[in-house]
Amino acid sequence: MLSDKSLVSKQRKQLQELSEKREQLKMMMEWREELLKLDDEKVNYLVKRFETAAKCNLTKLGINDFSKLLKKFPFEMILDAIDASTTQYLVIDRENKDKYTNVSLNKAFSYVEKICRCKQSDEKFPEMKELYYIRGILRNRVSYCNEHKALRFLLDAYRLGIEIEDLKSIAKEVRNWTEFKERMEEIVGEDA
Protein backbone atom coordinates (compact mmCIF):
# COMPACT_ATOMS: atom_id res chain seq x y z
CA MET A 1 0.00 0.00 0.00
CA LEU A 2 1.11 3.55 -0.65
CA SER A 3 0.66 4.47 2.97
CA ASP A 4 3.13 1.79 4.07
CA LYS A 5 6.09 3.81 5.37
CA SER A 6 8.31 0.75 5.90
CA LEU A 7 8.49 0.17 2.14
CA VAL A 8 9.44 3.79 1.49
CA SER A 9 12.00 3.63 4.27
CA LYS A 10 13.44 0.42 2.84
CA GLN A 11 13.71 1.96 -0.66
CA ARG A 12 15.31 5.08 0.77
CA LYS A 13 17.90 2.93 2.54
CA GLN A 14 18.59 1.01 -0.69
CA LEU A 15 19.02 4.28 -2.57
CA GLN A 16 21.44 5.49 0.07
CA GLU A 17 23.45 2.22 -0.16
CA LEU A 18 23.45 2.50 -3.94
CA SER A 19 24.73 6.04 -3.70
CA GLU A 20 27.50 4.95 -1.33
CA LYS A 21 28.51 2.13 -3.68
CA ARG A 22 28.63 4.57 -6.59
CA GLU A 23 30.84 6.89 -4.54
CA GLN A 24 33.13 3.98 -3.63
CA LEU A 25 33.30 2.94 -7.28
CA LYS A 26 34.11 6.50 -8.29
CA MET A 27 36.87 6.73 -5.66
CA MET A 28 38.28 3.35 -6.73
CA MET A 29 38.35 4.45 -10.38
CA GLU A 30 40.07 7.72 -9.45
CA TRP A 31 42.62 5.76 -7.41
CA ARG A 32 43.22 3.42 -10.37
CA GLU A 33 43.63 6.37 -12.74
CA GLU A 34 46.19 7.92 -10.41
CA LEU A 35 48.11 4.64 -10.25
CA LEU A 36 48.19 4.51 -14.04
CA LYS A 37 49.44 8.11 -14.14
CA LEU A 38 52.15 7.20 -11.64
CA ASP A 39 53.20 4.23 -13.78
CA ASP A 40 53.32 6.51 -16.84
CA GLU A 41 55.49 8.96 -14.90
CA LYS A 42 57.82 6.13 -13.91
CA VAL A 43 58.08 4.92 -17.51
CA ASN A 44 58.77 8.47 -18.71
CA TYR A 45 61.50 8.86 -16.09
CA LEU A 46 63.13 5.55 -17.09
CA VAL A 47 62.99 6.51 -20.77
CA LYS A 48 64.49 9.94 -20.06
CA ARG A 49 67.21 8.35 -17.93
CA PHE A 50 68.20 5.95 -20.71
CA GLU A 51 67.94 8.56 -23.46
CA THR A 52 70.07 11.04 -21.51
CA ALA A 53 72.77 8.49 -20.73
CA ALA A 54 72.74 7.02 -24.25
CA LYS A 55 72.31 10.34 -26.09
CA CYS A 56 69.49 8.88 -28.19
CA ASN A 57 65.72 8.84 -28.59
CA LEU A 58 63.83 5.62 -27.98
CA THR A 59 61.15 4.45 -30.37
CA LYS A 60 57.61 3.68 -29.22
CA LEU A 61 58.67 0.03 -29.10
CA GLY A 62 61.53 0.90 -26.76
CA ILE A 63 59.25 2.95 -24.54
CA ASN A 64 56.79 0.05 -24.47
CA ASP A 65 59.63 -2.27 -23.41
CA PHE A 66 60.31 -0.07 -20.38
CA SER A 67 56.61 -0.21 -19.55
CA LYS A 68 56.77 -4.02 -19.63
CA LEU A 69 59.92 -4.02 -17.48
CA LEU A 70 58.12 -1.97 -14.86
CA LYS A 71 55.55 -4.74 -14.53
CA LYS A 72 58.30 -7.32 -13.91
CA PHE A 73 60.84 -5.48 -11.77
CA PRO A 74 60.95 -2.74 -9.13
CA PHE A 75 61.49 0.80 -10.38
CA GLU A 76 64.76 1.26 -8.45
CA MET A 77 66.17 -1.99 -9.85
CA ILE A 78 65.49 -0.82 -13.41
CA LEU A 79 67.16 2.53 -12.70
CA ASP A 80 70.25 0.74 -11.38
CA ALA A 81 70.24 -1.56 -14.40
CA ILE A 82 70.05 1.41 -16.78
CA ASP A 83 73.03 3.01 -15.06
CA ALA A 84 75.03 -0.23 -15.07
CA SER A 85 74.18 -1.09 -18.66
CA THR A 86 74.90 2.34 -20.14
CA THR A 87 78.15 2.62 -18.19
CA GLN A 88 79.30 -0.86 -19.19
CA TYR A 89 78.20 -1.27 -22.81
CA LEU A 90 78.05 2.11 -24.54
CA VAL A 91 80.91 2.71 -26.97
CA ILE A 92 81.60 6.11 -28.53
CA ASP A 93 81.23 6.23 -32.32
CA ARG A 94 84.59 6.83 -34.00
CA GLU A 95 83.08 9.04 -36.70
CA ASN A 96 80.84 11.10 -34.43
CA LYS A 97 82.29 11.53 -30.95
CA ASP A 98 79.00 13.00 -29.70
CA LYS A 99 77.17 9.70 -30.25
CA TYR A 100 77.44 6.05 -29.34
CA THR A 101 77.54 3.22 -31.87
CA ASN A 102 74.21 1.66 -32.82
CA VAL A 103 75.50 -1.76 -31.84
CA SER A 104 76.43 -0.56 -28.36
CA LEU A 105 73.11 1.29 -27.98
CA ASN A 106 71.18 -1.87 -28.79
CA LYS A 107 73.37 -3.91 -26.47
CA ALA A 108 73.01 -1.45 -23.58
CA PHE A 109 69.26 -1.37 -24.07
CA SER A 110 68.87 -5.15 -24.22
CA TYR A 111 71.08 -5.67 -21.17
CA VAL A 112 68.83 -3.59 -18.91
CA GLU A 113 66.40 -6.49 -18.57
CA LYS A 114 69.21 -9.05 -18.27
CA ILE A 115 70.78 -7.09 -15.43
CA CYS A 116 67.41 -6.89 -13.68
CA ARG A 117 66.92 -10.64 -14.01
CA CYS A 118 70.40 -11.28 -12.59
CA LYS A 119 69.82 -8.93 -9.67
CA GLN A 120 66.49 -10.54 -8.93
CA SER A 121 68.08 -13.98 -9.11
CA ASP A 122 70.90 -12.85 -6.79
CA GLU A 123 68.34 -11.68 -4.25
CA LYS A 124 66.53 -15.02 -4.31
CA PHE A 125 69.64 -17.22 -4.47
CA PRO A 126 72.81 -15.24 -3.61
CA GLU A 127 75.05 -18.30 -3.95
CA MET A 128 74.29 -18.41 -7.67
CA LYS A 129 76.79 -15.61 -8.25
CA GLU A 130 79.51 -17.82 -6.77
CA LEU A 131 78.44 -20.76 -8.91
CA TYR A 132 78.67 -18.60 -12.04
CA TYR A 133 82.12 -17.51 -10.90
CA ILE A 134 83.21 -21.15 -10.49
CA ARG A 135 81.87 -21.96 -13.95
CA GLY A 136 83.92 -19.01 -15.25
CA ILE A 137 87.05 -20.48 -13.63
CA LEU A 138 86.35 -23.76 -15.37
CA ARG A 139 85.60 -22.09 -18.71
CA ASN A 140 88.91 -20.20 -18.58
CA ARG A 141 90.96 -23.25 -17.61
CA VAL A 142 89.76 -25.95 -20.01
CA SER A 143 89.59 -25.89 -23.80
CA TYR A 144 85.98 -27.14 -23.90
CA CYS A 145 83.26 -26.51 -21.35
CA ASN A 146 79.59 -27.38 -21.64
CA GLU A 147 78.48 -24.29 -19.73
CA HIS A 148 74.91 -25.41 -19.15
CA LYS A 149 75.95 -28.83 -17.83
CA ALA A 150 78.72 -27.31 -15.72
CA LEU A 151 76.27 -24.98 -14.01
CA ARG A 152 73.80 -27.84 -13.49
CA PHE A 153 76.56 -29.96 -11.91
CA LEU A 154 77.61 -27.10 -9.64
CA LEU A 155 74.04 -26.32 -8.61
CA ASP A 156 73.25 -29.97 -7.87
CA ALA A 157 76.47 -30.38 -5.88
CA TYR A 158 75.78 -27.23 -3.88
CA ARG A 159 72.26 -28.41 -3.10
CA LEU A 160 73.73 -31.70 -1.87
CA GLY A 161 75.80 -29.73 0.65
CA ILE A 162 79.15 -29.40 -1.11
CA GLU A 163 80.84 -26.16 0.01
CA ILE A 164 81.50 -23.35 -2.49
CA GLU A 165 85.24 -23.44 -1.70
CA ASP A 166 85.37 -27.18 -2.47
CA LEU A 167 83.67 -26.59 -5.81
CA LYS A 168 86.19 -23.82 -6.58
CA SER A 169 89.04 -26.22 -5.80
CA ILE A 170 87.63 -28.82 -8.18
CA ALA A 171 87.31 -26.23 -10.97
CA LYS A 172 90.93 -25.14 -10.38
CA GLU A 173 92.31 -28.70 -10.23
CA VAL A 174 90.74 -30.39 -13.26
CA ARG A 175 92.65 -30.45 -16.53
CA ASN A 176 89.73 -30.90 -18.94
CA TRP A 177 85.96 -31.09 -19.25
CA THR A 178 85.87 -34.88 -19.02
CA GLU A 179 87.74 -34.85 -15.71
CA PHE A 180 85.40 -32.19 -14.32
CA LYS A 181 82.35 -34.13 -15.54
CA GLU A 182 83.58 -37.38 -13.96
CA ARG A 183 84.35 -35.67 -10.62
CA MET A 184 80.95 -34.01 -10.54
CA GLU A 185 79.14 -37.25 -11.48
CA GLU A 186 80.83 -38.89 -8.49
CA ILE A 187 79.48 -36.13 -6.27
CA VAL A 188 75.95 -35.80 -7.62
CA GLY A 189 75.55 -39.48 -8.45
CA GLU A 190 74.17 -39.00 -11.96
CA ASP A 191 74.79 -37.37 -15.29
CA ALA A 192 73.22 -33.89 -15.22
ABEGO torsion letter per residue (X at the ends): XAABAAAAAAAAAAAAAAAAAAAAAAAAAAAAAAAAAAAAAAAAAAAAAAAAAAGBBBBAAAAAAAAAAAAABBAAAAAAAAAAAAAAABBBBAABAABBBAAAAAAAAAAAAAAAAAAAAAAABAAAAAAAAAAAAAAAABABBBAAAAAAAAAAAAAAGBBAAAAAAAAAABABAAAAAAAAAAAAGBBX
